[in-house]
Amino acid sequence: MRVFPSLDAFAAAVGEHLGYSDWHTVTQDQVNLFADATNDHQWIHVDVAKAEQGPFGGPIAHGFLTLSLIPALGMETYRVEGLSMGINYGLNKVRFPQPVKVGAKIRGGAQLLEVTDVPGGKQSVVRWTIEIDGTAKPACVAEFVGRLLV
């Protein structure tokens, strides 16, 4: 966990790799709950028997499930002290180069690309690369835009 004592210290780290989250195993329960929350019950995600005969050899996580884990992975990777709140402002670019099979371990790595001033704080752009343990291609690469307010 990398800790920045202030927004200015965080801004000074532009261009740096901020660290990695812990490894997390993606479970079928997570995938099923995400399917229920989004009403995306495609068989490659939720029908284990059919998915085992499908193109991935088993069920895979939704790409958007992988993407939605970035805030949780971020809380394990770095922290900026002295904030009143952090707000998800959006995404610049998102790609899903490799599916995440249920049972795989993933982790997030973060690189600080940009920090700009906004009213009440700063806006950051962090490139997240979600890695799959034992796989060369990442599951997800996304530029996450956040507002850090004091």
Phi and psi restraints in degrees (value plus and minus 20) as a CYANA .aco file:
   2 ARG   PHI    -115.3   -75.3
   2 ARG   PSI     110.0   150.0
   3 VAL   PHI    -135.1   -95.1
   3 VAL   PSI     106.8   146.8
   4 PHE   PHI    -123.0   -83.0
   4 PHE   PSI     107.0   147.0
   5 PRO   PHI     -93.5   -53.5
   5 PRO   PSI     -33.1     6.9
   6 SER   PHI    -179.8  -139.8
   6 SER   PSI     147.1   187.1
   7 LEU   PHI     -83.8   -43.8
   7 LEU   PSI     -56.2   -16.2
   8 ASP   PHI     -83.5   -43.5
   8 ASP   PSI     -61.1   -21.1
   9 ALA   PHI     -84.1   -44.1
   9 ALA   PSI     -58.9   -18.9
  10 PHE   PHI     -83.3   -43.3
  10 PHE   PSI     -66.6   -26.6
  11 ALA   PHI     -81.6   -41.6
  11 ALA   PSI     -52.1   -12.1
  12 ALA   PHI     -88.9   -48.9
  12 ALA   PSI     -33.0     7.0
  13 ALA   PHI    -112.5   -72.5
  13 ALA   PSI     -11.5    28.5
  14 VAL   PHI     -73.7   -33.7
  14 VAL   PSI     113.9   153.9
  15 GLY   PHI      74.2   114.2
  15 GLY   PSI     -32.7     7.3
  16 GLU   PHI    -112.0   -72.0
  16 GLU   PSI     131.9   171.9
  17 HIS   PHI     -99.3   -59.3
  17 HIS   PSI     111.0   151.0
  18 LEU   PHI    -111.5   -71.5
  18 LEU   PSI     -34.3     5.7
  19 GLY   PHI     106.5   146.5
  19 GLY   PSI    -189.8  -149.8
  20 TYR   PHI    -148.0  -108.0
  20 TYR   PSI     130.2   170.2
  21 SER   PHI     -98.7   -58.7
  21 SER   PSI     157.3   197.3
  22 ASP   PHI     -91.9   -51.9
  22 ASP   PSI     147.2   187.2
  23 TRP   PHI    -101.4   -61.4
  23 TRP   PSI     120.2   160.2
  24 HIS   PHI    -151.7  -111.7
  24 HIS   PSI     115.1   155.1
  25 THR   PHI    -106.1   -66.1
  25 THR   PSI     108.9   148.9
  26 VAL   PHI    -103.9   -63.9
  26 VAL   PSI     103.9   143.9
  27 THR   PHI    -126.2   -86.2
  27 THR   PSI     139.6   179.6
  28 GLN   PHI     -84.7   -44.7
  28 GLN   PSI     -54.1   -14.1
  29 ASP   PHI     -80.5   -40.5
  29 ASP   PSI     -63.8   -23.8
  30 GLN   PHI     -79.1   -39.1
  30 GLN   PSI     -66.4   -26.4
  31 VAL   PHI     -82.2   -42.2
  31 VAL   PSI     -64.3   -24.3
  32 ASN   PHI     -83.5   -43.5
  32 ASN   PSI     -62.6   -22.6
  33 LEU   PHI     -84.0   -44.0
  33 LEU   PSI     -60.4   -20.4
  34 PHE   PHI     -85.2   -45.2
  34 PHE   PSI     -60.4   -20.4
  35 ALA   PHI     -79.7   -39.7
  35 ALA   PSI     -62.8   -22.8
  36 ASP   PHI     -85.2   -45.2
  36 ASP   PSI     -61.7   -21.7
  37 ALA   PHI     -87.5   -47.5
  37 ALA   PSI     -51.7   -11.7
  38 THR   PHI    -127.3   -87.3
  38 THR   PSI     -23.9    16.1
  39 ASN   PHI      39.3    79.3
  39 ASN   PSI      13.0    53.0
  40 ASP   PHI    -130.9   -90.9
  40 ASP   PSI      69.8   109.8
  41 HIS   PHI    -124.6   -84.6
  41 HIS   PSI      14.5    54.5
  42 GLN   PHI     -76.7   -36.7
  42 GLN   PSI     120.1   160.1
  43 TRP   PHI     -78.4   -38.4
  43 TRP   PSI     -49.1    -9.1
  44 ILE   PHI     -85.4   -45.4
  44 ILE   PSI     -34.8     5.2
  45 HIS   PHI    -122.1   -82.1
  45 HIS   PSI     -61.5   -21.5
  46 VAL   PHI    -136.4   -96.4
  46 VAL   PSI     -35.8     4.2
  47 ASP   PHI    -119.7   -79.7
  47 ASP   PSI      72.1   112.1
  48 VAL   PHI     -79.3   -39.3
  48 VAL   PSI     -67.9   -27.9
  49 ALA   PHI     -81.6   -41.6
  49 ALA   PSI     -66.7   -26.7
  50 LYS   PHI     -87.5   -47.5
  50 LYS   PSI     -59.9   -19.9
  51 ALA   PHI     -84.5   -44.5
  51 ALA   PSI     -52.0   -12.0
  52 GLU   PHI     -83.0   -43.0
  52 GLU   PSI     -46.2    -6.2
  53 GLN   PHI    -113.7   -73.7
  53 GLN   PSI     -22.9    17.1
  54 GLY   PHI    -107.1   -67.1
  54 GLY   PSI    -190.2  -150.2
  55 PRO   PHI     -88.4   -48.4
  55 PRO   PSI     -36.6     3.4
  56 PHE   PHI    -127.5   -87.5
  56 PHE   PSI     -22.7    17.3
  57 GLY   PHI      55.7    95.7
  57 GLY   PSI      -8.5    31.5
  58 GLY   PHI     145.1   185.1
  58 GLY   PSI     154.4   194.4
  59 PRO   PHI     -88.0   -48.0
  59 PRO   PSI     128.9   168.9
  60 ILE   PHI    -142.2  -102.2
  60 ILE   PSI     135.0   175.0
  61 ALA   PHI     -93.0   -53.0
  61 ALA   PSI     130.1   170.1
  62 HIS   PHI     -82.6   -42.6
  62 HIS   PSI     122.2   162.2
  63 GLY   PHI     -77.5   -37.5
  63 GLY   PSI     -60.9   -20.9
  64 PHE   PHI     -89.7   -49.7
  64 PHE   PSI     -43.9    -3.9
  65 LEU   PHI     -85.5   -45.5
  65 LEU   PSI     -67.5   -27.5
  66 THR   PHI     -77.3   -37.3
  66 THR   PSI     -67.3   -27.3
  67 LEU   PHI     -79.9   -39.9
  67 LEU   PSI     -60.9   -20.9
  68 SER   PHI     -89.1   -49.1
  68 SER   PSI     -33.2     6.8
  69 LEU   PHI    -100.8   -60.8
  69 LEU   PSI     -30.4     9.6
  70 ILE   PHI     -75.0   -35.0
  70 ILE   PSI     -67.3   -27.3
  71 PRO   PHI     -78.0   -38.0
  71 PRO   PSI     -61.2   -21.2
  72 ALA   PHI     -87.0   -47.0
  72 ALA   PSI     -61.8   -21.8
  73 LEU   PHI     -85.3   -45.3
  73 LEU   PSI     -55.4   -15.4
  74 GLY   PHI     -83.5   -43.5
  74 GLY   PSI     -56.5   -16.5
  75 MET   PHI     -86.2   -46.2
  75 MET   PSI     -39.7     0.3
  76 GLU   PHI    -112.1   -72.1
  76 GLU   PSI     -33.2     6.8
  77 THR   PHI    -119.0   -79.0
  77 THR   PSI     -67.3   -27.3
  78 TYR   PHI    -173.5  -133.5
  78 TYR   PSI     140.8   180.8
  79 ARG   PHI    -163.5  -123.5
  79 ARG   PSI     120.7   160.7
  80 VAL   PHI    -130.7   -90.7
  80 VAL   PSI     100.7   140.7
  81 GLU   PHI    -103.3   -63.3
  81 GLU   PSI     137.1   177.1
  82 GLY   PHI      65.3   105.3
  82 GLY   PSI      -5.4    34.6
  83 LEU   PHI    -113.1   -73.1
  83 LEU   PSI     128.5   168.5
  84 SER   PHI    -106.0   -66.0
  84 SER   PSI     -49.7    -9.7
  85 MET   PHI    -191.8  -151.8
  85 MET   PSI     140.0   180.0
  86 GLY   PHI    -139.4   -99.4
  86 GLY   PSI     118.9   158.9
  87 ILE   PHI    -145.7  -105.7
  87 ILE   PSI     114.5   154.5
  88 ASN   PHI     -91.4   -51.4
  88 ASN   PSI      96.7   136.7
  89 TYR   PHI    -120.2   -80.2
  89 TYR   PSI     -35.9     4.1
  90 GLY   PHI     122.4   162.4
  90 GLY   PSI    -184.9  -144.9
  91 LEU   PHI    -155.7  -115.7
  91 LEU   PSI     121.2   161.2
  92 ASN   PHI    -110.4   -70.4
  92 ASN   PSI     -65.5   -25.5
  93 LYS   PHI    -170.3  -130.3
  93 LYS   PSI     116.0   156.0
  94 VAL   PHI    -157.4  -117.4
  94 VAL   PSI     113.4   153.4
  95 ARG   PHI    -156.2  -116.2
  95 ARG   PSI     129.7   169.7
  96 PHE   PHI    -142.6  -102.6
  96 PHE   PSI      59.0    99.0
  97 PRO   PHI     -87.8   -47.8
  97 PRO   PSI     -45.8    -5.8
  98 GLN   PHI    -163.8  -123.8
  98 GLN   PSI     110.4   150.4
  99 PRO   PHI     -89.6   -49.6
  99 PRO   PSI     131.6   171.6
 100 VAL   PHI    -120.0   -80.0
 100 VAL   PSI      93.8   133.8
 101 LYS   PHI     -94.5   -54.5
 101 LYS   PSI     123.4   163.4
 102 VAL   PHI     -77.7   -37.7
 102 VAL   PSI     113.3   153.3
 103 GLY   PHI      78.0   118.0
 103 GLY   PSI     -33.0     7.0
 104 ALA   PHI     -94.6   -54.6
 104 ALA   PSI     134.9   174.9
 105 LYS   PHI    -120.7   -80.7
 105 LYS   PSI     114.8   154.8
 106 ILE   PHI    -146.2  -106.2
 106 ILE   PSI     137.3   177.3
 107 ARG   PHI    -167.8  -127.8
 107 ARG   PSI     140.0   180.0
 108 GLY   PHI    -130.2   -90.2
 108 GLY   PSI     119.2   159.2
 109 GLY   PHI    -137.7   -97.7
 109 GLY   PSI     121.7   161.7
 110 ALA   PHI    -144.4  -104.4
 110 ALA   PSI     116.3   156.3
 111 GLN   PHI    -145.6  -105.6
 111 GLN   PSI     108.5   148.5
 112 LEU   PHI    -100.9   -60.9
 112 LEU   PSI      93.1   133.1
 113 LEU   PHI    -111.2   -71.2
 113 LEU   PSI     -56.5   -16.5
 114 GLU   PHI    -179.7  -139.7
 114 GLU   PSI     125.3   165.3
 115 VAL   PHI    -158.5  -118.5
 115 VAL   PSI     107.9   147.9
 116 THR   PHI    -149.8  -109.8
 116 THR   PSI     136.0   176.0
 117 ASP   PHI     -97.2   -57.2
 117 ASP   PSI     119.5   159.5
 118 VAL   PHI    -157.6  -117.6
 118 VAL   PSI     140.5   180.5
 119 PRO   PHI     -75.7   -35.7
 119 PRO   PSI     105.7   145.7
 120 GLY   PHI      67.1   107.1
 120 GLY   PSI     -21.0    19.0
 121 GLY   PHI     147.6   187.6
 121 GLY   PSI    -155.9  -115.9
 122 LYS   PHI    -159.5  -119.5
 122 LYS   PSI     135.6   175.6
 123 GLN   PHI    -130.0   -90.0
 123 GLN   PSI     114.0   154.0
 124 SER   PHI    -139.9   -99.9
 124 SER   PSI     132.4   172.4
 125 VAL   PHI    -142.4  -102.4
 125 VAL   PSI      97.9   137.9
 126 VAL   PHI    -139.3   -99.3
 126 VAL   PSI     105.1   145.1
 127 ARG   PHI    -105.5   -65.5
 127 ARG   PSI      98.2   138.2
 128 TRP   PHI    -120.3   -80.3
 128 TRP   PSI     111.7   151.7
 129 THR   PHI    -138.3   -98.3
 129 THR   PSI      94.0   134.0
 130 ILE   PHI    -113.2   -73.2
 130 ILE   PSI      91.7   131.7
 131 GLU   PHI    -112.7   -72.7
 131 GLU   PSI     132.4   172.4
 132 ILE   PHI    -131.3   -91.3
 132 ILE   PSI     106.2   146.2
 133 ASP   PHI     -77.1   -37.1
 133 ASP   PSI     104.8   144.8
 134 GLY   PHI      63.7   103.7
 134 GLY   PSI     -14.0    26.0
 135 THR   PHI    -143.1  -103.1
 135 THR   PSI     113.3   153.3
 136 ALA   PHI     -89.4   -49.4
 136 ALA   PSI     -62.2   -22.2
 137 LYS   PHI    -101.1   -61.1
 137 LYS   PSI     120.4   160.4
 138 PRO   PHI     -94.8   -54.8
 138 PRO   PSI     137.4   177.4
 139 ALA   PHI     -95.6   -55.6
 139 ALA   PSI     -56.6   -16.6
 140 CYS   PHI    -174.4  -134.4
 140 CYS   PSI     118.9   158.9
 141 VAL   PHI    -148.1  -108.1
 141 VAL   PSI     103.0   143.0
 142 ALA   PHI    -163.3  -123.3
 142 ALA   PSI     119.1   159.1
 143 GLU   PHI    -115.0   -75.0
 143 GLU   PSI      88.3   128.3
 144 PHE   PHI    -115.5   -75.5
 144 PHE   PSI     105.6   145.6
 145 VAL   PHI    -124.2   -84.2
 145 VAL   PSI     104.4   144.4
 146 GLY   PHI    -149.2  -109.2
 146 GLY   PSI     132.1   172.1
 147 ARG   PHI    -126.9   -86.9
 147 ARG   PSI     105.7   145.7
 148 LEU   PHI    -131.3   -91.3
 148 LEU   PSI      91.7   131.7
 149 LEU   PHI    -131.8   -91.8
 149 LEU   PSI     120.8   160.8
